[in-house]
């Protein structure tokens, strides 16, 4: 498939195609830490029919299967889908659009999306599609990054970029990277998509990302993402060196022996049909 014609969708598609091969060795150590909280909040139980949207390498589907659920996955990146299939024989993964799911109405008991919403040009369209494919009483859960004020690791990176980067970079506009950080706002948007507003649960979870060095965080942002990676690609060598130095210095309090344990926070949001 090809992404929707808007500039942000094309930008994200091309970015994840480039980054797919690096994801498992870089970001998986962080994003996978939130999966147990997401599946618990979405009440994934044995025999649940579950759809993992924006599945990436298939980690959520894999964890759901370990709980006895029957998962499937969808992602717009062929590279990610290839990785998911190679890691998880027996789980059906397909290339597809989170905002236009190729599944019948009322096909699933649970739909989940782990950090996918803010990579979409129209997250509300994805919420509405999740609602469409859920059975009556079905549950939709997703995670979204917490703001720098709540997440020390994120704050370090944001402060380094704000201090040293040229921010006048031509990157297509997309959703607020720290959107969905308020329970009331989530309740309103999910209600518009057809979910029961009284059912919403909203929890902020902090985990510790174990990395081998402070510079690993800079390298991850520079080489294995999309929006921040594009911004860093446009910087001068001197600016990149200053950003790296700022991050390495600011992360020293999180040193644990020869490694680092860095707190990152995200919101776990669930609503019921």
N, C-alpha and C positions, 0 to 999 in steps of 0.2 A: 504494500500500500504506500501511498504518499501522504504526507500530513496535510491538514487543512491549508488553504492558500494564504493565510495571514502570515505576516513576517515573523511573529514570535513563535508560532508553531513550527515553521521551517527552521528557525534558528535552534530551537530545542531539539528537533529531530536530527539535524546535522551534528549538533553538539554531542548528543548521546550516542550516535553512531561512532563518533571519534572516541568517546570515553568508555564504551562498553567493555573493551578488553582490559581496562584498568580498574574497573569498578570493584571487582572482587578483592583485589589486593589492597585497595585504598579505603573506600567508603563503607564497605560491608561490615567492617569491624565496629562502626558506629551505628549505622541504620538498623542492623539486626538486633541491637540491644533493646529496641523499642517493640519488637514483634510480640514478645510474651504479653506485654501490657495491652497491645492492640487486640490480640486474640482473646484475652481474658475479658476485656471490656465489651467486646462484641459477642461474648458468650458462645464461642465456637465449641461445639460438643460433638461427640461421635455421631457420624451419619449426617452431619450438616453438609449441605451442598453449598460450596463457597467459591466465589469468584475473586481472584486477586487481580485488581486493575492497576495498570502501570507497574506490572509485576517485576520488571527488571530481571535479575538472575533467578527469580522464583523463590526467594527465601520465605516469603509469607506462605505461599502455597505449600512449600515443604514442611514448614512448622505446623500448618493446619492439618496436613496428612498425618503427622506424628500424633496429633490429638484425636485421630480417628475420623476426621472430616473427609469429604470427597471434593478435592479442589480442582479448579481450572485457572488458567492465567491468561492475561492479554497485555500486550505492550506494543507501542507504535514503532519501536526500534527493532529491526530484524536482527541486529547484533545481539541485543539483549535476549530476544526470544531464542536464538541459537544457543546462547549460554544457558538459559533456563532449561531447555530441552536436554542439553548435554549433562546437566547436573541432576536432573530429576526424571529418570525414565519412568514412564507410567502416568505422569501428570500431563494432561493436554494443555499445551501453550499455543497461542495463536497470535499472529500480528493483527493489530486492530486499533481502533480509535476509542479512547475512554469516553468521548462525547457522542459516540454513535456506535454503541455496542452491537455486535453481530450475534445476539442471543435473543431468544424469545422472551416475551413478557412473563413475569412470575416464574423464572427458572431457578432462582437461588434462595437459600435461607439467609445467607450472609454475603455481603459484598464489602471488601476492604481495599484500602489504598494507603500504602506506607510511603509518605513523603512524595506523592505524585501530584497532588492537587495544584501546587504552585508552579509546576512545570507545564501547566495547561493554559492556553490563552483564554479559555472560558470554563473555569472550574464549576460554575453553576450548571452548565450543560452536563458535565460529568455526574454531578449529584442527581440531576433529574434522570439520567440514564440508569444510575444505580437504583433509584426508586422504581423505575419501570421494570427492571429485571428481577426485583425482589418479590417474593411471595408475601401475602398478607401476614403481618407480624414479623416480617424479616428485618434484619438489622444491617445498618451501614456504619462502618467505622473507618476513620482515617486519622493520620498523624500529620502535624504541621509544626515546623520549627518555632520555638519560642524566641522572643525578641532578645537582643543583646543584653537588655537590662536583667533578664532572667537566666541567661545562659552564658557562663563565663568563657567557654571556648569560642562561642560566636562573637562575644564582645571583643575579645583580643583581636580577632581577624578584622572585624569592622573598624575598630579604632586604628589599626595599622594602615588599612586602606584609606580611611578618611584623612589620616595624618600625612601620607606620603604619595598617594596616587593622584594622577590626573583623572578626575571623574567625568570629564567631558568626552566620553567615549560613545561611539555610535552603536548602541546595543538596542535591539527592538524592545519596546515597552511591554512588560508583562504584569501579572498580578504582584501585589506587594509580597516580597519574599517572607515576610513575617505576618502575613494575613491570617485570619482565623485565630487570633490570639486572645479573643474575648468570648466568653460563653454566650453573652447576649447576642452578639453579632452572628455567631454560629447558629444559634436558635432561629434567628430571623431568616438566614439564608437557607437553612435546611427546611424550614417551614415552607418557604416559597417553592422548594423543589418537591414538596409533597410529603415530607416526614412529619411525624407527630411532634410538635414543639415541646410538649410536656415530657417527652421521653428522653430528651437530650442529657447525656452525661459528658462532662468536660473535666479532664484531669491533666495537670502539668506534671510531667515525670522528668527527673534528672538522673542521668546515667554517667558513668565515667568511661571515656574512650581511652583505651590503652594503646599508646603508640610508642615506637622505638626511639623517637627523638622529637625535639620541638620543631625542627625543620621539616619533619614529615607532614605537619599540618600545612605549612606553606606550600610544599610540593603537591599535596593533594588539591589544594585550591587552584594552583597554577596549571596542573596537568590533567585533572580527572573530573572536572565539573563542566558547567556550561556558562552560566551568567558571570560568575566571578572569574572563571578561566578566561572568558572573552575580555573582560576588563583588564586583567593582568597581562594578557597578550599585547595590549596596546600601550603598555608602560615602557619607559626607557630602562636600560640596564641599571642605572643609578637608582631609579625609583624602586625597581624590583629588589635590589639589594637592601634598600632602606626598609621596605615592607617585611622582607625576610628577617632582618635584624630586629625589628620591632617585635615581631611575633615570637622569635626565639627568646628574646629578653623577657617579654611579658609572661611567657609560659614557664619560666624557671621555678616559680613556687609550686608547680605541679609535678616536679621531678620526684620519681620514686625509684631510687637506686639508679640504674642505667636507663630506665624507661620513664615515661610520663603517663600520668592518669588525669585526664582533662575533663571537667564537668561540662556536659551539654544537656540542654533541656528541650523538650518538645511537648506539645499538647496532644492528648489522645481523646478523640471526639467520636461519640457514637449516638445514633438516633435510630428510632424504630418506625417502620411503616405504620 
